[in-house]
């Protein structure tokens, strides 16, 4: 048994506690130093926390774990300029053997004065290597001529369903690929081995622990799932992972009878992941009305209500909940309509009430705001998207953006919120997300003291719930995770400052000094 005392323990009870007792990987009791030491001290190891703050371990409710893990080894294309990105590519190319793939992530044409790059630019930076760089949104990619040739992409290649190949005035591919067109190159990139996957995941765990994360909801593919299973079996997985299943694997999941919530203490089945549209940056998010300044552009709608209902029936029969990516107001409207049909059918069939979720919920029409609560649909959102996207959101959506990243509006409707990062789209650092949720400002203070669309700001307690109890509920783990209370897993972080007593402007700079998972310290600063 372990007792942590002389601390500021954040509990769900008024007044909190100053000590907690841990045994068998779970919290046994919380209370005052005197009470906990008197009841358990005679048979326990004691650690004086010297007045530090203890929070529940934080949970990222939406990231791409293998993509993020491998991204730590790849070119960081999230640069302030196109020139900087090309320099990073050239530096990486000098380290690689000719002919080997050069991969990277993070570029954003919206912040580059030059806009989109071209294949020819990458050819000059890496003349001996095929290059493939995914954008910050992961809804577009930038490839060089070698990569396009290996993928067989020419002027005569048709746009795939749900995607587009950007072309110049002569119809030749420029090197920019949108949505499903990215897969034309991705399918010719050598897949990592299972051993490489496991090593990448192992290497990423300490990075996430240092940020305060003890749990994640992952939406990457089967190889990631296989790697996580092997790590779990060897007791090397020390993050609580809720593993989403891709739509293309639905038939196999149904045949195997996989259900949401099945698994171990560290790895459980999550939801079936679907895409209803694209993203804001490349203007592929599906909108009810055209984008500002372009009367022809409304984005890509990939799912309508009937399709959501049809797929949902198949998934629900085996016990799989749905997690549907929806950015634009049209995509969200169609998904909500589909969930309305599905809820009525589930009730008629007397099926279990599944915890369906919409991923991102970036913009809603006002009439749809109360419908998530009415249908008991979880809003899985990423606060840092708001501060990253605020300028482009105003540019593309205009006054409609008052209902973008509408956390406060949804909370006032009593919608359940679960918060994450969509890493590697954004950093998985949850304190960056807390700062964005509370201030609606970037870390440099822009756009000003009140923040962007300040009516949607949250207080710190509500924001923290999104990274703890909200995420735990979404996973079906509300009695085991997300709180410091008896019977819950001993997943916690130690902080030198109490975030509730510092200026909200400094939240993004907070770093844990230690992280515990299952009653064991997995990282100490």
C-alpha positions as CSV (number, residue, x, y, z in Angstrom):
1,X,0.0,0.0,0.0
2,X,1.1,3.5,-0.8
3,X,0.0,6.8,0.9
4,X,0.5,10.1,-0.8
5,X,0.0,12.9,1.8
6,X,0.6,16.6,2.4
7,X,-1.0,17.3,-1.0
8,X,-3.8,19.2,-2.6
9,X,-5.9,16.3,-4.0
10,X,-8.5,17.3,-6.6
11,X,-11.5,15.2,-5.9
12,X,-15.1,15.4,-7.0
13,X,-16.1,16.2,-3.4
14,X,-16.3,19.8,-2.2
15,X,-13.1,20.8,-0.4
16,X,-11.0,18.0,-2.0
17,X,-8.5,16.1,0.2
18,X,-4.9,16.2,1.3
19,X,-4.1,12.5,1.2
20,X,-5.0,9.3,-0.6
21,X,-4.3,5.6,-0.1
22,X,-3.4,3.3,-3.0
23,X,-3.4,-0.5,-3.1
24,X,-3.5,-3.0,-5.9
25,X,-3.4,-0.3,-8.5
26,X,-6.5,1.4,-7.2
27,X,-7.4,4.2,-4.9
28,X,-8.6,2.8,-1.5
29,X,-9.4,6.1,0.2
30,X,-9.1,9.9,0.1
31,X,-9.3,12.3,3.0
32,X,-7.2,14.3,5.4
33,X,-3.6,13.5,6.3
34,X,-4.6,12.6,9.8
35,X,-7.5,10.3,8.8
36,X,-5.6,8.5,6.0
37,X,-2.4,8.0,8.0
38,X,-4.3,6.9,11.1
39,X,-6.3,4.3,9.2
40,X,-3.6,3.0,6.8
41,X,-0.3,4.4,7.8
42,X,0.9,1.5,10.0
43,X,1.1,-0.8,6.9
44,X,1.8,1.5,4.1
45,X,4.7,3.2,2.4
46,X,4.4,7.0,2.7
47,X,5.3,9.8,0.3
48,X,5.3,13.4,1.4
49,X,4.0,15.4,-1.6
50,X,5.3,18.7,-0.1
51,X,2.0,20.5,-0.8
52,X,1.9,19.7,-4.5
53,X,-1.4,19.4,-6.4
54,X,-2.6,15.9,-7.5
55,X,-5.0,15.7,-10.4
56,X,-6.6,12.6,-12.0
57,X,-4.6,11.4,-15.0
58,X,-5.8,13.2,-18.1
59,X,-7.4,11.4,-21.1
60,X,-7.1,12.4,-24.7
61,X,-10.5,11.4,-26.2
62,X,-9.3,11.6,-29.9
63,X,-5.9,11.0,-31.3
64,X,-4.1,8.9,-33.9
65,X,-1.6,6.9,-31.8
66,X,0.5,5.2,-34.5
67,X,0.5,8.3,-36.7
68,X,1.6,10.4,-33.7
69,X,4.2,7.8,-32.6
70,X,5.8,7.5,-36.1
71,X,5.5,11.2,-36.5
72,X,8.0,11.7,-33.7
73,X,10.5,10.1,-36.1
74,X,9.6,11.9,-39.2
75,X,10.0,15.4,-40.7
76,X,8.3,18.1,-38.8
77,X,6.6,20.1,-41.6
78,X,4.8,22.4,-39.2
79,X,6.9,25.4,-40.1
80,X,6.2,29.1,-40.3
81,X,7.0,29.2,-43.9
82,X,7.1,27.0,-47.0
83,X,10.8,27.7,-47.2
84,X,11.3,26.3,-43.7
85,X,9.4,23.2,-44.6
86,X,11.5,22.6,-47.7
87,X,14.7,23.1,-45.7
88,X,13.6,20.5,-43.2
89,X,12.9,18.1,-46.1
90,X,16.3,18.7,-47.7
91,X,18.0,18.1,-44.3
92,X,16.2,14.8,-43.8
93,X,17.0,13.7,-47.4
94,X,20.7,14.1,-46.7
95,X,20.2,11.5,-43.9
96,X,18.4,8.9,-46.1
97,X,19.5,6.4,-48.6
98,X,18.5,7.2,-52.2
99,X,15.2,5.7,-53.1
100,X,13.9,5.4,-49.5
101,X,10.7,7.2,-48.6
102,X,10.9,10.6,-46.9
103,X,7.7,11.1,-44.8
104,X,6.6,14.1,-42.8
105,X,3.6,15.8,-41.3
106,X,2.2,19.2,-40.3
107,X,2.3,21.7,-43.2
108,X,-0.5,24.2,-43.4
109,X,-0.9,26.3,-46.5
110,X,-3.3,28.6,-44.7
111,X,-0.4,30.2,-42.7
112,X,2.1,30.2,-45.6
113,X,2.2,33.4,-47.7
114,X,3.1,31.2,-50.7
115,X,0.0,28.9,-50.2
116,X,0.2,25.3,-51.5
117,X,3.6,23.9,-52.6
118,X,4.3,21.9,-55.7
119,X,5.9,18.5,-56.6
120,X,8.7,20.4,-58.3
121,X,9.6,22.2,-55.1
122,X,9.9,18.9,-53.3
123,X,11.9,17.4,-56.2
124,X,14.5,20.1,-55.7
125,X,14.7,19.5,-52.0
126,X,14.9,15.7,-52.2
127,X,15.9,14.7,-55.7
128,X,16.7,11.1,-54.9
129,X,13.7,10.2,-52.6
130,X,10.0,9.9,-53.0
131,X,8.4,12.4,-50.6
132,X,5.0,12.4,-49.0
133,X,4.0,15.0,-46.4
134,X,0.6,15.0,-44.8
135,X,-0.9,18.3,-43.9
136,X,-1.8,19.5,-40.4
137,X,-5.4,18.5,-40.9
138,X,-4.5,15.1,-42.3
139,X,-7.1,15.7,-45.0
140,X,-4.5,16.6,-47.7
141,X,-1.0,15.7,-48.7
142,X,2.0,17.0,-50.6
143,X,3.9,14.6,-52.8
144,X,6.9,15.0,-55.1
145,X,7.2,13.6,-58.7
146,X,8.9,10.4,-57.6
147,X,6.0,9.6,-55.2
148,X,3.4,10.5,-57.9
149,X,5.1,8.2,-60.4
150,X,5.3,5.3,-58.0
151,X,1.6,5.8,-57.3
152,X,0.8,5.9,-61.1
153,X,-0.7,9.4,-60.8
154,X,-0.7,11.2,-64.1
155,X,-2.8,13.8,-65.9
156,X,-5.2,11.1,-67.0
157,X,-5.8,9.7,-63.5
158,X,-9.4,10.4,-62.4
159,X,-10.3,11.9,-59.1
160,X,-11.3,9.1,-56.7
161,X,-14.7,9.1,-55.0
162,X,-14.5,11.4,-52.0
163,X,-11.2,13.0,-53.1
164,X,-9.5,15.2,-55.6
165,X,-6.1,15.6,-57.3
166,X,-5.1,19.2,-57.5
167,X,-4.1,20.1,-61.1
168,X,-2.5,23.0,-62.9
169,X,-3.9,24.9,-65.9
170,X,-2.8,22.1,-68.2
171,X,-4.4,19.4,-66.1
172,X,-1.2,18.0,-64.7
173,X,-1.1,16.9,-61.0
174,X,0.6,19.6,-58.9
175,X,1.5,17.3,-56.0
176,X,-1.3,18.2,-53.7
177,X,-3.9,15.5,-53.0
178,X,-7.1,15.9,-51.1
179,X,-9.1,13.4,-48.9
180,X,-9.3,9.9,-50.5
181,X,-6.8,10.9,-53.3
182,X,-4.1,10.6,-50.6
183,X,-4.6,6.9,-50.5
184,X,-3.3,6.6,-54.1
185,X,0.2,7.3,-52.7
186,X,-0.3,5.8,-49.2
187,X,-0.9,2.4,-50.7
188,X,2.5,2.3,-52.3
189,X,4.4,3.4,-49.2
190,X,6.0,0.4,-47.6
191,X,4.0,-0.4,-44.5
192,X,5.9,-0.5,-41.1
193,X,6.4,-3.9,-39.6
194,X,4.7,-5.0,-36.5
195,X,8.0,-4.8,-34.6
196,X,8.5,-1.2,-35.8
197,X,5.0,-0.3,-34.7
198,X,5.6,-1.7,-31.2
199,X,8.9,0.2,-30.9
200,X,7.2,3.5,-32.0
201,X,4.4,3.0,-29.5
202,X,6.8,2.2,-26.7
203,X,8.9,5.3,-27.5
204,X,5.8,7.5,-27.6
205,X,4.5,6.5,-24.1
206,X,7.0,8.6,-22.1
207,X,6.3,11.7,-24.2
208,X,2.5,11.4,-23.4
209,X,3.1,10.7,-19.7
210,X,5.2,13.8,-19.5
211,X,2.3,15.8,-20.8
212,X,0.0,14.4,-18.1
213,X,-1.8,11.8,-20.2
214,X,-2.7,8.4,-18.7
215,X,-5.3,7.4,-21.2
216,X,-6.1,7.9,-24.9
217,X,-8.8,7.1,-27.4
218,X,-7.1,6.0,-30.6
219,X,-8.5,5.9,-34.1
220,X,-5.7,4.3,-36.1
221,X,-5.7,1.0,-38.0
222,X,-5.3,-2.7,-37.4
223,X,-1.5,-2.7,-37.2
224,X,-1.7,-0.3,-34.4
225,X,-4.2,-2.5,-32.7
226,X,-1.9,-5.6,-33.1
227,X,1.0,-3.7,-31.7
228,X,-1.0,-2.5,-28.7
229,X,-2.2,-6.1,-28.0
230,X,1.4,-7.4,-28.0
231,X,2.5,-4.6,-25.6
232,X,-0.5,-5.3,-23.4
233,X,0.2,-9.0,-23.3
234,X,3.8,-8.3,-22.3
235,X,2.6,-5.8,-19.7
236,X,4.5,-3.0,-21.5
237,X,1.4,-0.9,-22.3
238,X,1.0,1.6,-19.6
239,X,-1.5,3.9,-21.2
240,X,-5.2,3.1,-21.0
241,X,-6.1,2.8,-24.7
242,X,-9.7,2.8,-26.1
243,X,-9.2,1.4,-29.6
244,X,-11.5,2.6,-32.4
245,X,-12.3,0.3,-35.3
246,X,-12.2,1.6,-38.9
247,X,-15.3,1.3,-41.1
248,X,-13.5,-0.9,-43.6
249,X,-13.0,-3.5,-40.8
250,X,-16.7,-3.6,-39.8
251,X,-17.4,-7.0,-41.4
252,X,-14.5,-8.6,-39.6
253,X,-15.5,-7.0,-36.3
254,X,-19.1,-8.2,-36.7
255,X,-18.0,-11.7,-37.6
256,X,-15.8,-11.8,-34.5
257,X,-18.5,-10.4,-32.3
258,X,-16.4,-7.5,-31.1
259,X,-18.2,-5.2,-28.7
260,X,-17.5,-1.7,-27.4
261,X,-15.9,-2.1,-24.0
262,X,-14.4,-5.5,-24.5
263,X,-10.8,-5.9,-23.4
264,X,-8.4,-5.5,-20.6
265,X,-7.6,-2.8,-18.1
266,X,-5.2,-1.2,-20.6
267,X,-6.7,-2.0,-24.0
268,X,-10.4,-2.0,-24.8
269,X,-12.6,-1.9,-28.0
270,X,-14.0,1.6,-28.6
271,X,-16.3,2.7,-31.4
272,X,-16.6,2.1,-35.2
273,X,-15.1,5.2,-36.9
274,X,-16.8,6.8,-39.9
275,X,-16.2,10.0,-41.9
276,X,-19.1,12.3,-42.8
277,X,-16.9,15.0,-44.5
278,X,-13.5,16.5,-44.8
279,X,-11.8,19.4,-43.0
280,X,-12.0,23.2,-42.7
281,X,-8.6,24.1,-44.0
282,X,-8.9,22.5,-47.5
283,X,-12.6,23.5,-47.6
284,X,-13.7,19.9,-47.7
285,X,-16.0,20.1,-44.6
286,X,-19.6,19.8,-45.8
287,X,-21.6,23.0,-45.3
288,X,-25.3,23.8,-45.7
289,X,-24.4,27.1,-47.3
290,X,-21.4,27.9,-49.5
291,X,-18.0,28.9,-48.1
292,X,-17.5,32.7,-47.9
293,X,-16.4,34.1,-51.2
294,X,-17.1,31.0,-53.2
295,X,-20.8,30.3,-54.1
296,X,-19.9,26.9,-55.7
297,X,-17.9,25.4,-52.8
298,X,-19.8,23.4,-50.1
299,X,-17.2,20.7,-49.3
300,X,-17.5,16.9,-49.5
301,X,-20.4,15.1,-47.9
302,X,-19.4,11.5,-47.5
303,X,-22.3,10.2,-45.4
304,X,-26.0,11.0,-45.3
305,X,-28.5,10.1,-42.6
306,X,-29.7,6.9,-44.3
307,X,-26.1,5.6,-44.6
308,X,-25.4,6.4,-41.0
309,X,-28.6,4.5,-40.0
310,X,-27.7,1.6,-42.3
311,X,-24.2,1.2,-41.0
312,X,-25.3,1.9,-37.4
313,X,-27.8,-1.0,-37.5
314,X,-25.1,-3.5,-38.4
315,X,-22.7,-2.2,-35.8
316,X,-25.3,-1.9,-33.0
317,X,-26.4,-5.5,-33.5
318,X,-23.0,-6.7,-32.3
319,X,-22.7,-4.0,-29.7
320,X,-20.4,-1.5,-31.4
321,X,-21.1,2.2,-30.9
322,X,-20.4,4.7,-33.6
323,X,-17.8,7.6,-33.7
324,X,-18.5,9.8,-36.7
325,X,-16.1,12.5,-37.9
326,X,-18.2,15.6,-38.7
327,X,-16.8,19.1,-39.2
328,X,-19.3,21.1,-41.3
329,X,-22.8,22.0,-40.3
330,X,-24.3,19.9,-43.1
331,X,-22.2,16.9,-42.1
332,X,-23.2,17.3,-38.5
333,X,-26.9,17.7,-39.5
334,X,-26.9,14.5,-41.5
335,X,-25.1,12.6,-38.8
336,X,-27.6,13.8,-36.1
337,X,-30.5,12.8,-38.4
338,X,-28.9,9.4,-38.8
339,X,-28.5,9.0,-35.1
340,X,-32.1,10.0,-34.6
341,X,-33.2,7.1,-36.8
342,X,-30.7,4.7,-35.1
343,X,-31.9,5.6,-31.6
344,X,-35.5,4.9,-32.5
345,X,-34.5,1.5,-34.1
346,X,-32.3,0.6,-31.1
347,X,-35.2,1.2,-28.8
348,X,-37.6,-0.8,-30.9
349,X,-35.1,-3.7,-31.0
350,X,-34.5,-3.4,-27.3
351,X,-30.8,-3.2,-27.8
352,X,-28.3,-1.8,-25.3
353,X,-28.1,2.0,-25.2
354,X,-24.7,2.6,-26.9
355,X,-22.5,5.6,-26.3
356,X,-22.4,7.0,-29.8
357,X,-20.2,10.1,-30.4
358,X,-19.6,12.8,-33.0
359,X,-15.9,13.6,-33.5
360,X,-15.0,17.3,-33.8
361,X,-18.5,18.9,-34.0
362,X,-16.8,21.9,-35.3
363,X,-19.8,23.9,-36.5
364,X,-23.5,23.5,-36.0
365,X,-26.6,25.3,-37.2
366,X,-28.4,26.7,-34.2
367,X,-31.4,24.3,-34.5
368,X,-29.0,21.3,-34.1
369,X,-27.5,22.5,-30.8
370,X,-30.0,20.8,-28.5
371,X,-30.3,17.6,-30.5
372,X,-27.1,15.9,-29.2
373,X,-28.4,16.0,-25.6
374,X,-31.9,14.9,-26.8
375,X,-30.3,11.8,-28.5
376,X,-27.7,11.3,-25.8
377,X,-24.8,11.8,-28.3
378,X,-21.4,12.7,-26.9
379,X,-19.6,15.7,-28.4
380,X,-16.0,14.6,-28.8
381,X,-14.2,17.9,-29.4
382,X,-10.7,19.3,-29.5
383,X,-10.4,22.7,-27.8
384,X,-7.1,23.6,-29.4
385,X,-8.7,23.4,-32.9
386,X,-10.6,26.6,-32.1
387,X,-7.5,28.7,-31.4
388,X,-5.6,27.1,-34.3
389,X,-8.5,27.6,-36.8
390,X,-10.1,30.8,-35.6
391,X,-8.7,33.0,-38.4
392,X,-9.5,30.5,-41.2
393,X,-12.9,29.8,-39.6
394,X,-13.9,33.4,-39.7
395,X,-12.6,33.6,-43.3
396,X,-14.4,30.5,-44.6
397,X,-17.5,30.6,-42.4
398,X,-18.0,34.3,-41.6
399,X,-20.7,35.0,-39.0
400,X,-21.7,31.3,-38.9
401,X,-18.5,30.8,-36.8
402,X,-20.4,32.0,-33.8
403,X,-21.6,28.4,-33.6
404,X,-18.2,27.0,-34.2
405,X,-16.4,25.0,-31.5
406,X,-19.5,25.8,-29.4
407,X,-18.5,24.2,-26.1
408,X,-20.5,26.6,-23.9
409,X,-23.6,26.4,-26.0
410,X,-23.5,22.6,-26.0
411,X,-22.8,22.5,-22.3
412,X,-25.8,24.8,-21.6
413,X,-27.8,22.1,-23.4
414,X,-26.3,19.6,-21.0
415,X,-24.5,17.8,-23.8
416,X,-21.7,15.4,-22.6
417,X,-18.3,16.7,-23.7
418,X,-15.2,14.7,-24.2
419,X,-12.0,16.5,-25.1
420,X,-8.9,15.5,-27.0
421,X,-6.3,16.8,-29.5
422,X,-6.6,14.9,-32.8
423,X,-2.8,14.5,-32.6
424,X,-0.8,14.7,-34.7
425,X,-3.1,17.4,-36.1
426,X,-2.4,19.2,-32.9
427,X,-0.1,18.6,-29.9
428,X,-1.6,16.1,-27.5
429,X,-0.5,18.3,-24.6
430,X,-3.8,18.6,-22.6
431,X,-2.7,21.7,-20.9
432,X,-2.6,23.5,-24.3
433,X,-6.2,22.3,-24.7
434,X,-7.2,23.5,-21.3
435,X,-5.8,26.9,-22.0
436,X,-7.7,27.1,-25.3
437,X,-10.9,26.0,-23.7
438,X,-10.7,28.5,-20.9
439,X,-9.3,31.5,-22.8
440,X,-10.2,31.0,-26.5
441,X,-6.7,32.6,-27.1
442,X,-3.5,31.4,-28.7
443,X,-0.5,31.1,-26.5
444,X,0.8,34.5,-27.7
445,X,-2.4,36.2,-26.5
446,X,-4.2,36.7,-29.8
447,X,-6.8,37.7,-30.6
448,X,-7.0,39.7,-27.4
449,X,-8.0,39.7,-23.8
450,X,-11.6,38.4,-24.4
451,X,-10.5,35.7,-26.8
452,X,-12.1,34.5,-30.0
453,X,-15.9,34.2,-29.8
454,X,-15.7,34.5,-26.0
455,X,-19.3,33.4,-25.4
456,X,-18.0,29.9,-25.9
457,X,-15.3,29.9,-23.3
458,X,-15.5,27.3,-20.4
459,X,-14.4,27.6,-16.8
460,X,-11.5,25.4,-15.8
461,X,-13.6,22.9,-14.0
462,X,-15.8,22.2,-17.0
463,X,-12.8,22.0,-19.3
464,X,-11.1,19.6,-16.9
465,X,-14.2,17.4,-16.9
466,X,-13.8,17.0,-20.6
467,X,-10.4,15.5,-20.2
468,X,-11.4,13.3,-17.2
469,X,-14.9,12.3,-16.4
470,X,-16.3,13.1,-19.9
471,X,-13.7,11.0,-21.7
472,X,-14.1,8.2,-19.1
473,X,-17.8,8.1,-19.6
474,X,-17.4,8.0,-23.3
475,X,-15.3,4.9,-22.9
476,X,-17.8,3.3,-20.5
477,X,-15.3,3.6,-17.7
478,X,-16.9,6.3,-15.5
479,X,-16.7,4.0,-12.5
480,X,-12.9,3.3,-12.9
481,X,-11.3,6.3,-14.6
482,X,-11.3,10.0,-14.5
483,X,-11.7,10.6,-10.8
484,X,-9.6,10.3,-7.6
485,X,-12.1,8.3,-5.6
486,X,-12.2,4.9,-3.8
487,X,-12.4,2.0,-6.3
488,X,-11.0,4.0,-9.2
489,X,-7.7,3.2,-10.9
490,X,-4.8,5.0,-9.4
491,X,-4.0,7.1,-12.5
492,X,-2.8,10.5,-11.5
493,X,-0.5,13.4,-12.1
494,X,1.5,15.7,-9.8
495,X,1.7,19.4,-10.4
496,X,3.9,22.0,-8.8
497,X,1.1,24.6,-9.1
498,X,-2.6,24.4,-8.6
499,X,-4.1,25.3,-12.0
500,X,-7.2,26.7,-10.2
501,X,-5.2,29.4,-8.5
502,X,-3.0,30.6,-11.4
503,X,-3.8,33.0,-14.2
504,X,-5.6,31.2,-17.0
505,X,-3.0,32.7,-19.4
506,X,-0.4,30.4,-17.9
507,X,-2.3,27.1,-18.2
508,X,-0.5,26.1,-21.4
509,X,2.9,26.3,-19.6
510,X,2.0,23.8,-16.8
511,X,4.0,20.6,-16.8
512,X,3.5,17.6,-14.5
513,X,6.4,16.6,-12.3
514,X,5.3,13.0,-12.1
515,X,2.7,10.6,-13.6
516,X,1.3,7.5,-12.0
517,X,-0.6,4.8,-13.9
518,X,-2.2,1.8,-12.0
519,X,-0.5,2.8,-8.7
520,X,3.0,2.9,-10.2
521,X,5.1,5.9,-11.1
522,X,5.7,5.7,-14.8
523,X,7.5,9.0,-15.2
524,X,9.1,11.6,-12.9
525,X,10.6,14.9,-13.9
